[in-house]
Amino acid sequence: MGHDLLAIKVGVREMPPLLFSGVRFCLAGVILTAYAALSGRRFPARADRGPLALAAALMLGVANSILAWALMRLPSGVASLLVAITPLWLVLLARAGGERVTGRGWAGVALGLAGVAVLSRPDRSGGLGPGSAAGVLAVIIGTGIWAWASLYTKRRPHGSDPIGAVAFQKLVGGATAVSLGLLSGEGARWHPGPDGWLALFYLTFAGSVIGFTAYTYALAHLPTERVAVYAYVNPVVAVSLGVLLAGERVDAGLLLGAPLVLAAVWLANGGVDAEPTS
């Protein structure tokens, strides 16, 4: 959700990114586990735990932590537009998996690359400096990891109750991020202030408990292209909140890059043919 990115940006000003991500996912996992147990929900069967754990470790423990790290270097609006390229990754991964990509799909990829190039220009007046290149690259890598894990989840359906499965995934993803954070020495930099705690608890409930539960449910019950519609809405929300609440600037690069990325997403969402390549 678009508002998540601004909250993450606030949080990582006071907390190191891996521990910030991991702690909120662990808290969400505990809450969902308690709810699942009290309401008699079924937890994942042993055969389902491996695939669910792998997807959670990649999506939450790695990809989301990469995004948190990148938000230390990028405006939340720009980061959201870069996150929106996830469907372009889905096109490329579909092609790698043997599916035929149409001309529309390749046009989406090309247009998306152009949009990313415009958004990531270091000389833009909107505040991107040379150091932002690492943030841009990190978001692109993170979205690729998220896209692969999303397809992996879609292709391995399980019979677990959605709440029980999400609770399990939150705990695995949180433990992954916390472990990586401690191994990288983030424990010595854990000195959160009031804004950091507020962002963490907000994201625990609004983003982790509600948002990811809805996303996982949608992946299991809706066509992938319908789930990808969120990519159109998130950037608009994130850019608006960044301007209104964080004083982020809207410059010519953002005004040009945003429609390029959104048009690319629209093209990419219809750019994969169900027929395999010969």
C-alpha positions, 0 to 999 in steps of 0.5 A: 500500500502506498502509505506504507512506504512513507511510514517505512521512510519515517521508521528507518530514520531512527531504526536500522532497516533489517531490524525495523522490518524484522521486528514488525513482521515478528510482531505481526506474526505473533498477533496473527498466530494468537488470532489463528489459535483462538479462532481455530484456524488451521496452520500449514501442514508439514508438506506446505511449510517449506514452500511457504517458508521460502516465499516468506524469507524472500518476500519479507525477509529479503525483498522488503528489507531491501526496500527499507534500506533503499528508502534511506536514500530515495523519496517515498514517491520515487521508490513507489514508482520503482516498486510499480515495475514488479509486473515487468519482472513478471513478464521477464520471468514468464518468458524465462519459464517458457511462456510466450511474451507478446509485443505488448509485453515487450513494449511494456518492458521497454517503456518501463526501463525508460521510465526508470531511467527518467526517475533515476537521473541523478541531476533531477531537481527533485532531490535525487543525488549521486548516492541515490543510484544505489537505492534505485538499484536496490529497489529494482533487485528487490522487486525482482525477488518479490516477483519471483516469490509471488510466482512461486507462491501462485504455482504452489497452491496449499490447503492451509487456512490463509490466516494460519499461512500468513501467520507462519510466513510473518514469523519466518520472514521476520526471523529472517530479517532479524537474523540478517540484521544482527549478523550485519551488526545492526543491533548496535544501532538500535536506538529508536525514538517516538517517531520510529516506534509509531511507524513500526506499530502502524506498519505492524497493523496496517501493513503487515497484519492487514495489507499482506494478509489481503495480498496473500489471499488475493494471490491464492484466489484471484488471477495474477493480473488482477492482483497486479492492479495494486501497482497502479494505485500505490504510486499515486497514493505514495507520491501524494502522501510524500508531497503532503506529509513529508515535503517531497518535491514534484519535479519534471522528472517525476511528472514524466517518469510516473506516466511512463512507468504506469503505462508500462505496467498497463502494457505488461499486465496484458503482455504474456500469452498462455501458450508456451514457446515452441 
